[in-house]
Amino acid sequence: MLSLSLRRPSALRIDTHHRTATEADSTHDPDSSHHRLTQSRIVGHEPAQFARGADALLSLAMHRDAGVRPLRGTVDTGETVTVATRVLVVWVLFSCRVEEVTRTDDGASFRYVTLPGHPEEGEETFTLRLLPNGDVQLDIVANARPTGALVRALGPIAMALQRRATKRYLDALESLAD
């Protein structure tokens, strides 16, 4: 069930939601009803910017600076991450499970799948790469579909919100890597 509130979620509500999400199974099963959103941007031009960007990506600082508040969990394989964000006038509380995390000298990435109660069913992958020419590139790929009647009814508005969130991630990491 989608968790919406006019007030910022309380610690008790966050803990209850996180505990329930941690016990849940992912429902992600990609098919033709999932929409795919891919965006990339050069966010830096040197190894030091890559290192700062990788730290920001894997600590969820990018999410925080994009307006998605990490509340519980860490970017570790198998971990559940619970976040809250404000959409228009309501707070949305949701969780994802981290499925894969990678960090090398020239790459950092993680992929998560949504858990029940998330506004979308699907997965999102964030990949930061130090390219041979020294540029630092962030790639974001989302493969998802809306869940629940309310989110489905929003149709194009929900897609615009997803594109806006992706742009905010790109902006945030560019700033954090600088």
Secondary structure, 3 states (H helix, E strand, C coil): CCEEECCCCCHHHHHHHHHHHHHCCCCCCCCCCCEEEEEEEEEECCHHHHHHHHHHHHCCHHHHHCCEEEEECCCCCCCEEEEEEEECCEEEEEEEEEEEEEEECCEEEEEEEECCCCCEEEEEEEEEEECCCCCEEEEEEEEEEECHHHHHHHCHHHHHHHHHHHHHHHHHHHHHHC
